[in-house]
């Protein structure tokens, strides 16, 4: 499972938005969000370019850190 840090998540609505954005990317499954840690974890069917993840997250108003 891959894990990324995301800045700006503060509530359950935020986690739902991030879960939806990541789940809509072809090749990503089993999205889990840890609001306290500000992290999203997910499975990739095959390696994806980091820009795909960053773009999906930035489109909904959050930022991937690192």
FIKOLZA-1660 file (N, C-alpha, C; in steps of 0.1 Angstrom, whole numbers, plus 5000, padded with zeros to 4 digits):
% residues 66
   i   px   py   pz ch aa at
   1 5008 4988 5000  A  X  N
   1 5000 5000 5000  A  X CA
   1 5009 5012 5000  A  X  C
   2 5006 5022 4991  A  X  N
   2 5013 5035 4991  A  X CA
   2 5006 5044 5001  A  X  C
   3 5014 5053 5007  A  X  N
   3 5009 5063 5016  A  X CA
   3 5014 5077 5012  A  X  C
   4 5006 5087 5011  A  X  N
   4 5010 5101 5008  A  X CA
   4 5005 5110 5019  A  X  C
   5 5012 5121 5022  A  X  N
   5 5008 5131 5031  A  X CA
   5 5000 5142 5023  A  X  C
   6 4989 5146 5029  A  X  N
   6 4980 5156 5023  A  X CA
   6 4978 5167 5033  A  X  C
   7 4980 5180 5028  A  X  N
   7 4977 5191 5037  A  X CA
   7 4964 5196 5034  A  X  C
   8 4957 5201 5045  A  X  N
   8 4944 5208 5044  A  X CA
   8 4932 5200 5048  A  X  C
   9 4934 5187 5050  A  X  N
   9 4922 5179 5054  A  X CA
   9 4919 5182 5069  A  X  C
  10 4906 5185 5071  A  X  N
  10 4903 5189 5085  A  X CA
  10 4890 5182 5090  A  X  C
  11 4882 5176 5081  A  X  N
  11 4869 5170 5086  A  X CA
  11 4866 5158 5077  A  X  C
  12 4855 5152 5081  A  X  N
  12 4850 5140 5074  A  X CA
  12 4846 5143 5059  A  X  C
  13 4842 5155 5056  A  X  N
  13 4839 5159 5043  A  X CA
  13 4852 5159 5035  A  X  C
  14 4863 5164 5041  A  X  N
  14 4876 5164 5034  A  X CA
  14 4880 5150 5031  A  X  C
  15 4879 5141 5040  A  X  N
  15 4883 5127 5038  A  X CA
  15 4874 5121 5027  A  X  C
  16 4861 5124 5026  A  X  N
  16 4853 5118 5016  A  X CA
  16 4857 5124 5002  A  X  C
  17 4860 5136 5001  A  X  N
  17 4864 5142 4989  A  X CA
  17 4877 5136 4984  A  X  C
  18 4887 5134 4993  A  X  N
  18 4900 5128 4989  A  X CA
  18 4898 5114 4985  A  X  C
  19 4890 5106 4992  A  X  N
  19 4887 5092 4989  A  X CA
  19 4881 5091 4975  A  X  C
  20 4871 5100 4972  A  X  N
  20 4864 5100 4959  A  X CA
  20 4874 5103 4948  A  X  C
  21 4882 5113 4950  A  X  N
  21 4892 5118 4940  A  X CA
  21 4902 5107 4936  A  X  C
  22 4907 5100 4947  A  X  N
  22 4917 5089 4945  A  X CA
  22 4910 5077 4938  A  X  C
  23 4898 5074 4943  A  X  N
  23 4891 5062 4938  A  X CA
  23 4887 5063 4923  A  X  C
  24 4886 5075 4918  A  X  N
  24 4882 5078 4904  A  X CA
  24 4894 5076 4895  A  X  C
  25 4906 5075 4900  A  X  N
  25 4918 5073 4892  A  X CA
  25 4919 5058 4888  A  X  C
  26 4920 5055 4875  A  X  N
  26 4921 5042 4870  A  X CA
  26 4934 5035 4876  A  X  C
  27 4932 5024 4882  A  X  N
  27 4944 5016 4888  A  X CA
  27 4945 5018 4903  A  X  C
  28 4937 5026 4909  A  X  N
  28 4938 5028 4924  A  X CA
  28 4926 5022 4930  A  X  C
  29 4928 5015 4941  A  X  N
  29 4918 5008 4949  A  X CA
  29 4921 5009 4964  A  X  C
  30 4912 5004 4972  A  X  N
  30 4913 5003 4986  A  X CA
  30 4919 5016 4993  A  X  C
  31 4912 5027 4990  A  X  N
  31 4917 5040 4995  A  X CA
  31 4913 5041 5010  A  X  C
  32 4922 5045 5018  A  X  N
  32 4920 5047 5033  A  X CA
  32 4926 5060 5037  A  X  C
  33 4918 5068 5045  A  X  N
  33 4923 5081 5049  A  X CA
  33 4925 5081 5064  A  X  C
  34 4936 5087 5069  A  X  N
  34 4938 5089 5083  A  X CA
  34 4938 5104 5085  A  X  C
  35 4927 5109 5090  A  X  N
  35 4926 5123 5091  A  X CA
  35 4935 5129 5101  A  X  C
  36 4937 5122 5113  A  X  N
  36 4947 5127 5123  A  X CA
  36 4961 5128 5118  A  X  C
  37 4965 5119 5110  A  X  N
  37 4979 5120 5104  A  X CA
  37 4980 5128 5092  A  X  C
  38 4968 5131 5085  A  X  N
  38 4968 5138 5073  A  X CA
  38 4974 5129 5062  A  X  C
  39 4970 5117 5061  A  X  N
  39 4976 5107 5052  A  X CA
  39 4965 5100 5044  A  X  C
  40 4968 5096 5032  A  X  N
  40 4959 5087 5024  A  X CA
  40 4968 5075 5020  A  X  C
  41 4962 5064 5021  A  X  N
  41 4968 5051 5017  A  X CA
  41 4960 5045 5006  A  X  C
  42 4966 5038 4997  A  X  N
  42 4959 5032 4986  A  X CA
  42 4967 5021 4979  A  X  C
  43 4960 5012 4972  A  X  N
  43 4967 5002 4964  A  X CA
  43 4967 5007 4950  A  X  C
  44 4979 5004 4943  A  X  N
  44 4980 5007 4929  A  X CA
  44 4981 4993 4921  A  X  C
  45 4973 4992 4911  A  X  N
  45 4973 4980 4902  A  X CA
  45 4987 4979 4895  A  X  C
  46 4992 4991 4891  A  X  N
  46 5005 4992 4885  A  X CA
  46 5010 5006 4889  A  X  C
  47 5023 5008 4888  A  X  N
  47 5028 5021 4892  A  X CA
  47 5022 5032 4884  A  X  C
  48 5019 5043 4891  A  X  N
  48 5013 5055 4885  A  X CA
  48 5023 5067 4887  A  X  C
  49 5023 5076 4878  A  X  N
  49 5032 5088 4879  A  X CA
  49 5027 5096 4891  A  X  C
  50 5036 5101 4899  A  X  N
  50 5031 5109 4911  A  X CA
  50 5023 5121 4907  A  X  C
  51 5025 5126 4895  A  X  N
  51 5018 5138 4890  A  X CA
  51 5003 5135 4889  A  X  C
  52 4999 5123 4885  A  X  N
  52 4985 5119 4884  A  X CA
  52 4978 5121 4898  A  X  C
  53 4985 5116 4908  A  X  N
  53 4980 5117 4922  A  X CA
  53 4979 5132 4926  A  X  C
  54 4990 5139 4924  A  X  N
  54 4991 5153 4929  A  X CA
  54 4980 5161 4922  A  X  C
  55 4978 5159 4909  A  X  N
  55 4968 5167 4901  A  X CA
  55 4954 5164 4906  A  X  C
  56 4951 5151 4909  A  X  N
  56 4937 5148 4914  A  X CA
  56 4935 5154 4927  A  X  C
  57 4945 5155 4936  A  X  N
  57 4943 5160 4949  A  X CA
  57 4943 5176 4948  A  X  C
  58 4951 5182 4940  A  X  N
  58 4951 5196 4939  A  X CA
  58 4938 5202 4933  A  X  C
  59 4931 5194 4924  A  X  N
  59 4919 5198 4918  A  X CA
  59 4908 5200 4928  A  X  C
  60 4909 5193 4939  A  X  N
  60 4898 5194 4949  A  X CA
  60 4902 5203 4961  A  X  C
  61 4914 5210 4959  A  X  N
  61 4918 5220 4969  A  X CA
  61 4927 5216 4980  A  X  C
  62 4934 5205 4978  A  X  N
  62 4943 5200 4988  A  X CA
  62 4957 5199 4981  A  X  C
  63 4967 5196 4989  A  X  N
  63 4981 5195 4984  A  X CA
  63 4988 5183 4989  A  X  C
  64 4994 5176 4980  A  X  N
  64 5003 5164 4984  A  X CA
  64 5016 5170 4989  A  X  C
  65 5020 5166 5001  A  X  N
  65 5033 5171 5007  A  X CA
  65 5044 5161 5004  A  X  C
  66 5055 5166 4999  A  X  N
  66 5067 5158 4996  A  X CA
  66 5067 5152 4983  A  X  C
% end
